Amino acid sequence: MALITRAPRGTEDKLPADIYRWHTVEKITKAVAESYGCKEIRTPTFEHTQLFQRAVGGTTDVVQKEMYTFDDKKGRSITLKPEGTAGAARAAIEHGLIGQALPLKLFYFTSCFRYEAPQSGRLREHRQFGVEFYGATKPLADVEVMCLASDVFTRLGIKNARLEINSIGCPECRGEYKKELVAFYNQYLPPSGGNAGTGVSLCNLCSERLERNPMRLLDCKNDSCREINKDAPVITKYICGDCEVHFSAVKTALDALGVAFIENPRLVRGLDYYTNTVFEFKSDSLGAQDTFCAGGRYDGLIEEIGGGKVSGLGFGMGLDRLILVMLAQGLDFEPAKSCDLYIAALDADAELVAAKLVKELRGQGFWAEADLAGRGLGAQMKYADKLGARFSMVIGGDELNSGTAVIKNMQSGEKHETALKAEEIILLISKI
């Protein structure tokens, strides 16, 4: 029985006592996205596995090791979404959104699922805020996406969010770079691979995928591979003229808009659909796993999964990590809503009057409560305290006979008489 009363490893309940933090973050991210002209989209929790194999890439860690994949009752391979971009792109194609006025700007909140070792802020089910732009080809679009994320952090009060950027070029100019990477990494194959002279070896996974997708090695988190990667060739020396012009324009625009950034030539993203600009926002408040927002351009994604040649770019923001940053920096969240009025009833007739008043107050948007557990007056008032009620009212025979009752301010103790009418009560508690 103990197993069924515990959440699966790598998942986390968002409890009522803490949910106000999520409300704060979701409210602000939504408001910022809408100020940029983004419209919300909601896609299914699961998709056909082939979508992620095509979009994310068959040689990525996500597809090879981390996806939750299963066969449905008709034998079709289904996967819980490991990231949000592929599903949004599929929906844009299926429903003809990319055939409408471009650029198309979307945002979403979604759960993502990855089977990996749980860490602080890195759960097997994590919440993500994502933004996707389609049909925006200019370098200014890259900058606008980064500014959108930066504006979220500013509105939340987050300090020292560090923006790192790089260009990973286009498929054409990456060919020569991949050859250089293969030649470099061949020096570090483990003994069974025929080269053991360096004393440091690639991990087994990197050794296996070297020929298929050498750029994935740059993103490996294994300690020995990370040490090797310090000396690996950097892609910025190999990108073609068009990609260089695009990246230069991105940097110029960031400077012009006063957005601070660090050019990191070793920055790559772990998903195959990225091209040209990639970026990450990092915070020292998170420790070693310091990235909490990442994205870039993916101009070939729509075509890869069956749409036309439509450019794309966007980012994913881990909300679990974002909240950890805010907590580490001691930032304020919008306070949780508290009860406006608790009505304590002393007998059955008073209970019905209290229930009627509560219903009417709720209909006007107020949080009102009355007893549902058969408590005595003292227990009811203790419960009102636990709810954090701003005001309380006691109704008994005398109040029913007079048609009036006393409202008490639970903080100051100040008391005011009012008629037992919802409109009178609302007028009073709205003023005091």
C-alpha positions in Angstrom: 0.0 0.0 0.0 2.9 2.4 0.6 3.7 2.5 -3.1 0.3 3.8 -4.2 0.4 6.6 -1.6 3.6 8.0 -3.0 4.1 10.0 -6.2 6.3 8.1 -8.8 10.0 9.0 -8.6 10.9 12.1 -10.5 7.4 13.6 -10.2 6.2 16.2 -7.7 2.9 17.4 -6.3 2.1 21.1 -6.5 0.4 21.6 -3.1 -2.3 24.2 -2.3 0.1 25.9 0.2 2.6 26.6 -2.7 0.4 26.9 -5.8 0.4 30.7 -5.5 4.0 30.7 -6.8 2.9 28.9 -9.9 0.0 31.3 -10.4 2.4 34.3 -10.2 4.8 32.9 -12.7 2.1 31.7 -15.1 0.2 35.0 -14.9 3.3 37.1 -15.7 4.7 34.8 -18.5 1.3 34.8 -20.2 1.0 38.6 -19.9 4.5 39.1 -21.4 3.9 36.7 -24.3 0.6 38.3 -25.1 2.3 41.8 -25.2 4.5 40.4 -27.9 1.5 39.3 -29.9 1.7 35.6 -29.0 -1.5 33.4 -28.9 -1.9 30.4 -26.6 -1.9 26.9 -28.1 -2.6 23.6 -26.2 -1.4 20.4 -27.7 -1.9 16.7 -26.6 0.2 15.2 -23.8 1.3 12.4 -26.1 2.1 12.3 -29.8 3.1 9.6 -32.4 6.7 8.5 -31.6 7.8 9.2 -35.1 7.2 12.9 -34.6 9.9 13.2 -32.0 12.2 10.8 -33.9 12.0 13.1 -37.0 11.9 16.4 -35.2 14.2 16.0 -32.2 16.6 13.5 -33.9 17.1 9.8 -33.6 20.6 10.1 -32.3 19.8 12.6 -29.5 19.9 11.6 -25.8 16.2 12.5 -25.6 15.1 10.0 -28.2 17.7 7.3 -27.4 17.5 7.3 -23.6 14.9 9.6 -22.1 11.4 9.2 -23.8 8.4 7.5 -22.2 7.3 5.4 -25.2 4.6 2.7 -25.3 2.4 0.9 -27.7 -1.3 1.6 -27.6 -4.0 -1.0 -27.9 -3.7 -1.1 -31.7 0.1 -1.4 -31.6 0.8 2.2 -32.5 3.9 3.7 -30.9 3.0 6.6 -28.7 5.3 8.9 -26.7 4.6 11.4 -23.8 6.0 14.7 -25.1 9.6 15.2 -24.0 9.5 18.9 -25.2 7.0 21.3 -26.5 8.2 22.5 -29.9 7.5 19.3 -32.0 3.9 19.2 -30.9 3.3 22.9 -31.6 4.9 22.5 -35.1 2.8 19.5 -35.8 -0.4 21.4 -34.8 0.6 24.4 -36.9 0.9 22.1 -40.0 -2.2 20.0 -39.3 -4.5 23.0 -38.8 -3.1 25.2 -41.5 -1.9 27.8 -39.1 1.3 28.4 -41.1 -0.8 29.1 -44.1 -2.3 32.1 -42.4 -0.7 35.6 -41.9 2.9 35.2 -40.9 4.7 35.5 -38.6 2.7 33.2 -36.4 3.5 33.6 -32.7 2.4 31.0 -30.2 2.9 30.3 -26.5 2.0 27.4 -24.3 2.3 25.8 -20.8 2.8 22.1 -20.9 4.1 19.1 -18.9 7.2 17.4 -20.5 8.4 13.9 -19.6 11.9 12.6 -19.7 13.3 9.5 -18.0 16.5 10.8 -16.4 18.0 11.0 -13.0 15.9 13.4 -10.9 17.7 16.5 -9.6 16.7 19.7 -8.0 14.5 21.5 -10.6 15.0 18.7 -13.1 12.2 16.2 -12.8 10.9 13.4 -14.9 7.7 15.4 -15.3 8.4 19.1 -15.4 6.4 22.1 -16.4 7.5 24.2 -19.3 6.5 27.6 -20.7 7.3 27.7 -24.4 7.2 30.3 -27.2 7.3 29.5 -31.0 7.6 31.9 -33.9 6.9 30.7 -37.5 7.7 32.6 -40.7 10.0 35.2 -39.0 13.3 35.1 -41.0 15.0 38.2 -39.9 17.8 38.3 -37.3 15.6 40.7 -35.3 13.2 37.8 -34.8 15.9 36.0 -32.9 16.5 39.0 -30.8 12.7 39.5 -30.1 12.4 36.0 -28.8 15.4 36.5 -26.4 13.9 39.9 -25.4 10.6 38.2 -24.6 12.3 35.8 -22.2 14.4 38.6 -20.7 11.2 40.6 -20.1 9.7 37.7 -18.2 12.7 37.7 -15.9 12.6 41.5 -15.4 8.9 41.4 -14.5 9.5 38.6 -12.0 12.4 40.5 -10.5 15.0 37.9 -11.3 18.5 39.3 -11.2 21.7 38.3 -13.0 20.1 36.1 -15.6 23.1 35.5 -17.9 22.3 35.2 -21.6 24.8 33.1 -23.7 24.5 32.9 -27.5 26.2 31.1 -30.3 25.6 30.2 -34.0 25.7 26.5 -35.0 25.3 27.3 -38.7 23.2 25.7 -41.3 23.2 22.0 -42.4 25.4 23.0 -45.4 28.2 24.8 -43.5 28.2 22.2 -40.7 29.5 19.4 -43.0 33.2 20.5 -42.8 32.9 21.1 -39.1 31.6 17.6 -38.4 34.6 16.2 -40.3 36.9 18.2 -38.0 35.0 17.0 -34.9 35.4 13.3 -36.0 39.1 13.7 -36.5 39.5 15.4 -33.1 37.4 12.9 -31.2 39.1 9.9 -32.8 42.1 10.7 -30.5 39.9 10.0 -27.5 38.2 6.7 -28.4 38.5 4.2 -25.6 41.2 1.4 -25.9 38.8 -0.9 -27.7 38.5 1.7 -30.4 42.2 1.6 -31.2 43.4 4.8 -29.6 44.4 5.0 -26.0 47.4 7.3 -26.0 45.8 10.4 -24.6 44.9 8.9 -21.2 41.3 10.4 -21.3 38.6 8.6 -23.2 35.1 9.3 -24.5 32.2 7.7 -22.7 30.7 4.6 -24.3 27.6 6.5 -25.7 29.8 9.2 -27.3 32.0 6.6 -28.8 29.0 4.9 -30.4 27.5 8.0 -31.9 30.7 9.7 -33.1 30.3 8.9 -36.7 26.5 9.4 -36.8 26.2 12.7 -35.1 29.5 14.2 -33.7 27.9 17.5 -32.6 26.0 15.6 -30.0 29.3 14.9 -28.2 29.6 18.6 -27.5 26.5 18.4 -25.3 27.6 15.3 -23.3 27.4 15.7 -19.4 29.9 13.0 -18.7 32.9 14.4 -16.8 35.6 13.0 -19.0 33.8 14.1 -22.2 33.4 17.6 -20.8 37.1 17.7 -20.1 37.8 16.6 -23.7 35.3 19.2 -25.1 37.4 22.1 -23.7 39.8 21.6 -26.6 37.3 20.6 -29.3 37.1 22.8 -32.5 34.5 25.6 -32.3 31.8 25.8 -35.0 32.1 29.6 -35.4 35.3 29.1 -37.4 33.4 27.0 -40.0 30.0 28.7 -40.5 29.3 30.0 -44.0 29.0 33.6 -45.0 25.2 33.8 -44.8 25.2 32.3 -41.3 27.9 34.7 -40.2 26.0 37.7 -41.6 22.8 36.5 -39.7 24.7 36.0 -36.4 26.5 39.3 -36.7 23.1 41.1 -37.2 21.8 39.3 -34.1 24.7 40.6 -32.0 24.4 44.1 -33.4 20.6 44.2 -32.6 21.2 42.9 -29.0 23.7 45.6 -28.5 21.4 48.3 -30.0 18.6 47.2 -27.6 20.8 47.1 -24.6 20.5 43.4 -24.0 23.7 42.1 -22.4 25.0 38.8 -23.7 28.0 36.5 -23.7 29.2 34.8 -26.9 29.9 31.2 -26.1 31.4 29.4 -29.1 30.9 26.0 -27.4 27.2 26.4 -26.8 25.1 23.8 -28.6 21.6 22.5 -28.0 20.8 18.8 -27.5 18.1 18.6 -30.1 18.7 18.1 -33.8 16.3 20.7 -35.2 18.4 23.7 -34.2 20.1 25.8 -36.9 22.0 29.1 -36.7 21.2 31.1 -33.5 21.1 29.2 -30.2 20.9 30.7 -26.7 20.6 29.9 -23.0 19.7 31.9 -20.0 21.6 30.8 -16.9 21.6 31.7 -13.2 24.3 31.0 -10.6 21.4 30.6 -8.1 20.8 27.1 -9.5 24.3 25.7 -9.0 25.9 23.3 -11.6 22.7 22.8 -13.6 22.4 26.5 -14.2 20.3 26.7 -17.4 16.6 27.5 -16.9 15.6 28.8 -20.4 17.0 27.8 -23.7 16.1 28.0 -27.4 17.1 29.2 -30.8 16.3 29.0 -34.5 15.0 25.8 -36.3 14.4 26.8 -39.9 14.2 23.2 -41.2 11.8 21.7 -38.6 8.5 22.4 -40.4 9.8 20.9 -43.6 11.3 17.9 -41.8 8.0 16.8 -40.4 6.0 17.3 -43.5 5.2 21.0 -43.9 6.6 23.6 -46.3 9.8 25.7 -46.1 8.7 27.9 -43.1 11.3 29.2 -40.7 10.9 28.8 -37.0 12.4 29.8 -33.7 11.5 29.8 -30.0 12.5 28.7 -26.5 11.5 26.5 -23.6 11.5 27.9 -20.1 11.6 25.4 -17.2 9.0 26.7 -14.7 10.3 24.4 -11.9 13.7 25.9 -12.2 12.4 29.4 -12.7 10.7 29.2 -9.3 13.8 27.8 -7.7 15.7 30.8 -9.0 13.1 33.1 -7.5 13.2 31.4 -4.1 17.0 31.4 -4.0 16.9 35.2 -4.7 14.3 35.8 -2.1 11.8 37.3 -4.6 8.2 38.0 -3.8 5.3 36.1 -5.3 1.7 37.4 -5.5 0.2 36.3 -2.2 -2.3 33.4 -2.1 -5.9 34.5 -2.1 -7.5 34.4 1.4 -11.1 34.0 2.5 -13.0 37.3 2.4 -15.7 36.4 4.9 -16.5 33.4 7.2 -20.1 33.1 8.4 -20.5 31.1 11.6 -24.0 29.7 12.2 -25.4 28.7 15.6 -28.4 26.7 14.6 -30.1 25.0 11.6 -32.1 28.1 10.6 -29.0 30.2 10.7 -27.1 27.6 8.6 -29.6 28.1 5.8 -29.3 31.9 5.9 -25.5 31.6 6.0 -25.6 29.2 3.0 -27.7 31.6 1.0 -25.4 34.6 1.8 -22.3 32.6 1.0 -23.8 31.6 -2.4 -24.7 35.2 -3.2 -21.3 36.5 -2.2 -19.5 33.9 -4.3 -21.7 34.9 -7.2 -20.1 38.3 -7.0 -16.6 37.0 -6.9 -15.9 36.9 -3.2 -14.5 34.0 -1.3 -17.1 33.2 1.4 -17.3 30.2 3.7 -19.7 28.7 6.2 -19.5 25.6 8.3 -19.8 22.2 6.6 -18.5 20.0 9.4 -20.9 20.5 12.3 -18.5 22.5 14.5 -19.4 24.5 17.5 -18.9 28.3 17.5 -15.4 28.1 19.0 -14.2 25.5 16.5 -15.8 27.5 13.6 -13.8 30.6 14.6 -10.6 28.6 14.8 -11.3 27.3 11.3 -11.8 30.9 10.1 -8.4 31.8 11.5 -6.8 28.9 9.7 -8.4 30.1 6.4 -6.9 33.5 7.0 -10.4 35.1 6.8 -10.4 38.8 6.6 -13.8 39.1 8.2 -16.2 37.0 10.2 -19.8 37.1 11.1 -21.9 35.1 13.6 -25.6 34.4 12.9 -28.0 33.0 15.5 -31.6 33.5 16.6 -31.0 37.2 17.6 -29.5 38.0 14.3 -32.3 36.3 12.4 -35.0 38.2 14.4 -33.3 41.6 13.9 -32.2 41.0 10.3 -28.8 42.4 11.2 -25.4 41.0 12.3 -22.0 42.2 13.2 -19.0 41.8 10.9 -15.7 41.6 12.6 -12.3 42.6 11.1 -10.2 39.5 12.0 -7.0 41.6 12.0 -7.9 44.8 13.9 -10.9 43.5 15.9 -13.0 46.4 14.6 -16.7 45.6 14.4 -19.5 46.9 12.1 -23.2 46.2 12.0 -24.8 45.2 8.7 -28.1 44.0 7.4 -28.3 40.3 6.5 -28.3 41.1 2.8 -25.5 40.2 0.4 -25.4 43.6 -1.2 -25.0 45.4 2.1 -22.3 43.0 3.3 -20.4 43.5 0.0 -20.6 47.2 0.3 -19.3 47.1 3.9 -16.3 44.7 3.4 -15.3 46.5 0.2 -14.9 49.8 2.2 -13.1 48.5 5.3 
